[in-house]
């Protein structure tokens, strides 16, 4: 089958799949997920790896000079790479004297060198990924034909490899992958700390003296932003209920010039985080059924995902564990039982 025939067959299969999805009459969001499913599956597909005893295992060692399972028990790469904190170890001081190390151009140069250079462990992982792409081809060849194919690949001229690198888009794909992984780490702090930061050495990451002065000078702003945006338990530690109660009393009792004064400083019903009677009544008016108030018990019964990244795939709730409710005392179910005489009009 030629390349053009494979492309045509792939498009026909996608068109047939789309027609089958349209027959299901799904919601727009579900339809989009089903249409994207083949592309997600292609993105997550895995190619075979060589095993000991196979000719492919020996070919890998012949190509790269080390066994396929090298660095097998290595959890974190100990080899150091150039960064903006340790570039003195990689660039000679005479060359550094000719550079402006504070310029953005120099920092971009360091980032580029960090991306283009590889440690022994990173090079081995890259060689493994490259070799996996040959595995489907090796499956249809005998050992002699496999070595002939490897010889053909390795005998390509430097000029030919340079031309391939200009059009294959590998560099762009690598940059996109790094960007995706870093963005994933940003929104999954727990996984980032477990995979990366727990191995980091603080002495290799010095803090700029100017940044320390700014943090100390504006520490009240940093503290307030952390408490508001990160979601800490500082509010429970401070126990501000008395303060909120006094503000609520002043807001409801003030009139005249006092009322104008507290409005000028921003004290009003919306700015006081105090659950007063008015808010309870307002919340009750939004209930469709009398039993809607019991949803808070259900929410309290939810499991907290241990990895803190499970929300990417699923939301762990009481109805997804496949067994009983996460309640070990049956009397707790009294508030969750159905109404004896529900309203029917």
C-alpha positions in Angstrom: 0.0 0.0 0.0 1.4 3.4 -1.0 1.6 6.5 1.1 -1.3 8.1 -0.8 -3.4 5.0 -0.4 -2.8 5.0 3.4 -3.8 8.6 3.7 -6.9 8.1 1.6 -7.9 5.0 3.8 -7.2 7.0 7.0 -9.5 9.8 5.8 -12.2 7.3 4.8 -12.1 5.7 8.2 -12.3 9.1 10.0 -15.3 10.0 7.8 -17.1 6.7 8.6 -16.3 7.2 12.3 -17.8 10.7 12.2 -21.0 9.5 10.6 -21.4 6.8 13.3 -20.9 9.4 16.1 -23.5 11.7 14.5 -26.0 8.8 14.5 -25.8 8.7 18.3 -27.4 12.2 18.7 -25.1 13.1 21.6 -24.8 16.4 23.4 -22.4 18.9 21.7 -19.8 18.5 24.4 -20.0 14.7 24.3 -19.9 14.7 20.5 -16.7 16.8 20.5 -15.1 14.3 23.0 -16.0 11.3 20.8 -14.7 13.0 17.6 -11.4 13.8 19.4 -11.1 10.3 20.8 -9.1 8.8 17.8 -6.6 11.6 17.9 -6.1 11.2 21.7 -5.6 7.4 21.1 -3.0 8.1 18.4 -1.3 10.5 20.8 -1.2 7.9 23.6 -0.3 4.9 21.5 2.9 3.0 22.5 5.4 1.2 20.3 7.0 -2.0 21.3 10.3 -2.2 23.2 13.1 -4.7 22.7 13.4 -7.5 25.2 16.4 -9.5 26.3 17.0 -12.5 23.9 15.7 -10.7 20.9 17.9 -9.6 18.0 16.6 -6.1 18.4 18.2 -6.0 21.9 21.6 -6.8 20.4 21.1 -4.3 17.6 20.4 -1.5 20.1 23.7 -2.2 21.9 25.6 -2.3 18.6 24.1 1.0 17.5 24.6 3.0 20.8 27.3 1.1 22.6 25.3 0.4 25.8 22.5 -2.0 26.8 18.9 -1.0 26.4 18.2 -1.2 30.2 21.1 1.2 31.1 20.0 3.6 33.9 17.2 1.3 34.7 17.2 1.9 38.4 17.9 5.7 38.1 15.1 7.7 39.7 16.5 11.2 39.0 19.3 12.4 36.7 22.3 13.4 38.9 24.3 15.0 36.0 24.2 18.8 36.1 23.2 20.9 33.1 23.9 24.6 32.4 21.4 27.0 33.9 21.3 30.7 34.7 22.5 29.8 38.2 25.6 27.7 37.4 26.8 28.9 33.9 30.2 29.7 35.5 30.9 26.0 35.6 30.3 25.6 31.8 31.6 28.8 30.3 35.2 29.9 30.8 35.7 33.1 32.8 37.6 34.8 29.9 34.6 34.3 27.7 32.2 35.4 30.4 34.2 38.7 30.7 33.1 39.5 27.1 29.4 38.9 27.8 26.7 40.9 29.5 25.4 38.3 31.9 22.5 40.5 33.0 21.0 40.9 29.5 18.0 39.0 28.2 20.0 37.9 25.2 22.4 36.0 27.5 19.6 34.4 29.5 18.0 33.2 26.3 21.3 31.8 25.2 21.6 29.8 28.4 18.1 28.5 28.0 18.9 27.4 24.4 22.1 25.6 25.6 20.1 23.9 28.3 17.6 22.7 25.8 20.0 21.5 23.1 22.5 19.8 25.4 21.7 16.4 26.9 23.1 14.4 29.8 24.0 10.8 29.4 20.6 9.8 30.9 18.7 12.1 28.6 20.6 10.9 25.6 19.9 7.3 26.5 16.2 8.1 26.8 16.2 9.9 23.4 18.0 6.9 21.8 15.4 4.6 23.3 12.6 6.7 21.8 14.3 6.7 18.4 14.9 3.0 18.4 11.2 2.3 19.3 10.2 3.9 16.0 12.2 1.2 14.2 10.6 -1.7 16.1 7.5 -2.0 13.8 9.9 -2.2 10.8 12.1 -4.8 12.5 9.1 -7.0 13.2 8.8 -7.8 9.4 12.5 -8.5 8.9 14.9 -11.3 9.7 18.1 -10.5 11.8 20.2 -10.0 8.6 17.7 -7.6 7.1 17.4 -5.8 10.3 21.1 -5.1 10.4 21.0 -4.1 6.7 18.3 -1.5 7.6 20.4 -0.2 10.5 23.4 0.1 8.2 21.3 2.1 5.7 20.1 4.4 8.4 23.5 5.0 9.9 25.2 5.5 6.5 23.2 8.5 5.7 25.5 11.5 4.9 25.8 14.5 7.2 24.4 16.6 4.4 21.3 14.4 4.2 20.8 14.5 7.9 21.1 18.3 7.9 18.4 18.5 5.2 16.2 16.1 7.1 16.5 18.2 10.3 15.4 21.3 8.4 12.0 19.8 7.3 11.2 17.0 9.8 10.0 19.5 12.6 11.5 17.4 15.4 12.8 20.5 17.2 9.3 22.1 17.1 7.8 18.9 18.4 10.3 18.7 21.3 9.7 22.4 22.2 5.9 21.7 22.1 6.3 18.7 24.4 8.5 20.6 26.9 5.9 23.4 26.9 3.1 21.0 27.5 4.9 19.2 30.3 5.8 22.5 32.0 2.2 23.8 31.7 1.0 20.5 33.2 3.4 20.9 36.1 2.1 24.5 36.7 -1.4 23.3 37.3 -0.4 20.1 39.1 1.8 21.4 41.9 1.7 18.1 43.8 3.0 16.0 40.9 5.6 18.7 40.1 6.9 18.5 43.7 7.0 14.7 43.7 8.6 14.4 40.3 11.0 17.3 40.3 11.2 19.6 43.3 11.9 16.9 45.9 15.2 16.2 44.1 16.1 19.9 43.8 19.0 21.3 45.7 18.4 24.8 47.2 22.1 25.7 47.0 21.9 25.4 43.2 19.0 27.9 43.0 20.1 31.1 44.7 17.6 33.9 45.0 18.5 37.3 43.6 19.3 39.8 46.4 17.0 42.4 44.9 14.1 39.9 44.9 14.7 39.2 48.6 14.6 42.9 49.4 11.3 43.3 47.4 9.8 40.4 49.2 10.7 41.7 52.6 9.6 45.2 51.8 6.2 43.9 50.5 5.8 40.9 52.7 2.3 41.9 53.8 1.2 41.9 50.1 2.7 38.5 49.5 1.1 37.1 52.6 -2.3 38.5 51.7 -2.0 37.2 48.1 -1.0 33.7 49.3 -3.9 33.5 51.7 -6.4 34.7 49.1 -5.2 32.8 46.0 -3.5 29.6 47.2 -6.3 28.6 49.6 -4.6 28.2 53.0 -6.1 27.5 56.4 -5.0 30.9 57.7 -8.6 32.1 57.9 -9.5 29.3 60.3 -6.4 29.9 62.4 -7.2 33.6 62.8 -10.8 32.8 63.8 -12.2 36.0 62.5 -15.8 35.2 63.5 -15.8 37.9 66.2 -14.5 40.5 63.8 -17.1 39.6 61.1 -19.9 39.7 63.7 -18.9 43.2 64.9 -18.7 44.4 61.3 -22.1 42.9 60.6 -23.6 44.6 63.7 -22.1 48.0 62.7 -23.3 47.6 59.1 -26.9 46.8 60.2 -27.1 49.4 63.0 -25.4 52.4 61.4 -27.4 55.2 59.9 -26.8 58.8 58.7 -23.2 60.0 58.6 -22.0 56.7 60.1 -23.7 54.8 57.3 -21.9 57.1 54.7 -18.6 56.6 56.5 -18.7 52.8 56.5 -19.8 52.8 52.9 -16.8 54.9 52.0 -14.4 52.5 53.6 -16.0 49.5 51.8 -18.0 48.0 54.6 -21.3 46.6 53.2 -23.3 43.4 53.2 -21.4 42.0 50.2 -17.9 42.7 51.6 -18.4 41.0 55.0 -17.7 37.3 54.9 -20.3 36.5 57.5 -23.1 34.0 56.9 -26.0 36.0 58.5 -29.7 35.3 58.6 -30.3 37.2 55.3 -27.9 35.0 53.5 -29.4 31.9 54.9 -32.9 33.0 53.7 -31.5 34.0 50.3 -29.8 30.6 49.9 -33.0 28.8 50.9 -34.9 30.6 48.2 -32.6 29.2 45.5 -33.6 25.6 46.5 -35.9 23.8 44.1 -36.8 21.1 46.6 -36.7 21.0 50.4 -34.1 18.2 50.3 -31.6 20.3 48.3 -30.1 21.4 51.6 -28.7 17.9 52.1 -26.3 18.2 49.2 -23.7 19.6 51.6 -23.6 16.2 53.4 -22.9 14.6 50.0 -20.1 17.0 49.2 -18.5 16.3 52.6 -18.5 12.6 51.8 -16.3 13.1 48.7 -12.9 11.6 48.7 -9.9 13.9 48.2 -7.7 12.6 45.3 -4.3 11.7 46.7 -2.4 12.6 43.6 -4.2 15.9 43.2 -4.1 15.3 39.4 -6.9 12.8 39.1 -9.3 15.6 38.0 -7.7 15.3 34.6 -9.2 11.9 34.1 -11.9 11.4 36.7 -13.5 13.0 39.8 -13.4 10.6 42.7 -16.8 10.5 44.3 -18.9 8.2 46.4 -20.7 6.9 43.3 -17.5 6.0 41.5 -15.7 3.7 44.0 -17.8 0.7 43.0 -18.5 -0.3 46.6 -20.3 1.3 49.6 -20.6 4.9 50.6 -17.5 6.3 52.5 -19.6 6.2 55.7 -18.8 3.7 58.4 -21.8 4.5 60.6 -25.3 3.8 59.4 -26.8 6.4 61.6 -25.1 9.1 59.6 -27.5 8.2 56.7 -30.4 9.6 58.6 -30.0 13.0 57.1 -29.7 11.5 53.6 -32.8 9.4 53.5 -35.7 10.2 51.3 -38.4 12.5 52.5 -41.3 10.7 54.1 -43.9 13.0 52.6 -42.3 14.9 49.7 -44.1 17.8 48.2 -45.9 16.8 45.0 -47.5 19.9 43.7 
